[in-house]
Amino acid sequence: MSTDARPALTDLSVGDVVGNRTVEVDRARLVRYAGASGDFNPIHWDDAFAAGVGLPGVIAHGMFTMGAAVALVEDWAGDPGAVVDYQARFTRPVPVPSRGVATLDVTGTVGAIDADAGTVRIDLTVTSEGARVLGKTQAVVRL
Amino acid sequence: MSVNLAYVGREYPATAPYSVGREKLREFASAVGASHPVHHDLVAARGAGYPDLVAAPTFAVVVAQRAESQLVQDPGAGIDFSRVVHADERFTHHRPIVAGDELVTVLHVDSIVERAGLAMVTTRCEIVAALPDGGTEPVSTVTSTLAVRGEGA
């Protein structure tokens, strides 16, 4: 399943930045994710409900943010099937306004290389308004 | 009521099969902004060596959350979903999920830890593909932790 676009393990060093991207999230995006994922929790689309459970307003699905962030790794690897392990902690909610967008900034960095296993761990930094919204966000890629 | 600590170690019966469809994989990939062609284009997927369209890395959550609902909706577990926050998630893929898979999931309750007014409930979904010969093949392990706020917290 190799293509010319795929990175080589021997060319990588811990600390290398593999990419950056910005993701804009609006309410329509959350509704779309709710339908695609089957997660219809009203905290992701109903302002009054979200406020009633103590949230600052409608928030993005943590799983949306996690899924959007790893697309950077898929594209860098050149093969989504090469992502063999992916984890994240949901540390801070991402409020999404009823008009306009919330912005996610994603950066991927080489966190570890396992030459014997043929894998590289990409550590993702995901921030919104300058604050980290995901913790320990790590994708292991088989190259 | 609070979360029932006696549920640690519980294993639920295997779910009914989840049939992985091409349009669902495309819809999910589009929803998270995963634009790689192997999620969308059958020719590209087959050209990359896959039997069919490939799921985005977090697609398994769709399958896992159906299995997890057995615990969340189990009255004996004592989980009030209005008090639940998702704390963490991990996917370990033994092989990529592809369209055409028939996925069966066994839900395990691995731990329940109470601390500072929270119950941290960690579940593990073992997702396997049902094979035509009646056997199964490991596909994904999905580990998820829910933080359940106690009364008054």
Chai-1 contact restraints between the chains, C-beta under 6 A:
chainA,res_idxA,chainB,res_idxB,connection_type,confidence,min_distance_angstrom,max_distance_angstrom,comment,restraint_id
A,M1,B,A48,contact,1.0,0.0,6.0,A-B,restraint_1
A,M1,B,G49,contact,1.0,0.0,6.0,A-B,restraint_2
A,R32,B,A31,contact,1.0,0.0,6.0,A-B,restraint_3
A,Y33,B,A31,contact,1.0,0.0,6.0,A-B,restraint_4
A,A36,B,E27,contact,1.0,0.0,6.0,A-B,restraint_5
A,A36,B,F28,contact,1.0,0.0,6.0,A-B,restraint_6
A,A36,B,A31,contact,1.0,0.0,6.0,A-B,restraint_7
A,S37,B,V62,contact,1.0,0.0,6.0,A-B,restraint_8
A,G38,B,V62,contact,1.0,0.0,6.0,A-B,restraint_9
A,G62,B,H86,contact,1.0,0.0,6.0,A-B,restraint_10
A,M63,B,V61,contact,1.0,0.0,6.0,A-B,restraint_11
A,M66,B,T58,contact,1.0,0.0,6.0,A-B,restraint_12
A,G67,B,V32,contact,1.0,0.0,6.0,A-B,restraint_13
A,G67,B,T58,contact,1.0,0.0,6.0,A-B,restraint_14
A,A68,B,V32,contact,1.0,0.0,6.0,A-B,restraint_15
A,A68,B,G33,contact,1.0,0.0,6.0,A-B,restraint_16
A,V70,B,P57,contact,1.0,0.0,6.0,A-B,restraint_17
A,A71,B,G33,contact,1.0,0.0,6.0,A-B,restraint_18
A,A71,B,A34,contact,1.0,0.0,6.0,A-B,restraint_19
A,E74,B,H36,contact,1.0,0.0,6.0,A-B,restraint_20
A,P80,B,H36,contact,1.0,0.0,6.0,A-B,restraint_21
A,P80,B,V38,contact,1.0,0.0,6.0,A-B,restraint_22
A,P80,B,V54,contact,1.0,0.0,6.0,A-B,restraint_23
A,G81,B,V54,contact,1.0,0.0,6.0,A-B,restraint_24
A,G81,B,P96,contact,1.0,0.0,6.0,A-B,restraint_25
A,V83,B,P57,contact,1.0,0.0,6.0,A-B,restraint_26
A,V84,B,H93,contact,1.0,0.0,6.0,A-B,restraint_27
A,D85,B,T92,contact,1.0,0.0,6.0,A-B,restraint_28
A,Y86,B,P57,contact,1.0,0.0,6.0,A-B,restraint_29
A,Y86,B,F91,contact,1.0,0.0,6.0,A-B,restraint_30
A,Q87,B,R90,contact,1.0,0.0,6.0,A-B,restraint_31
A,R89,B,D88,contact,1.0,0.0,6.0,A-B,restraint_32
A,F90,B,H86,contact,1.0,0.0,6.0,A-B,restraint_33
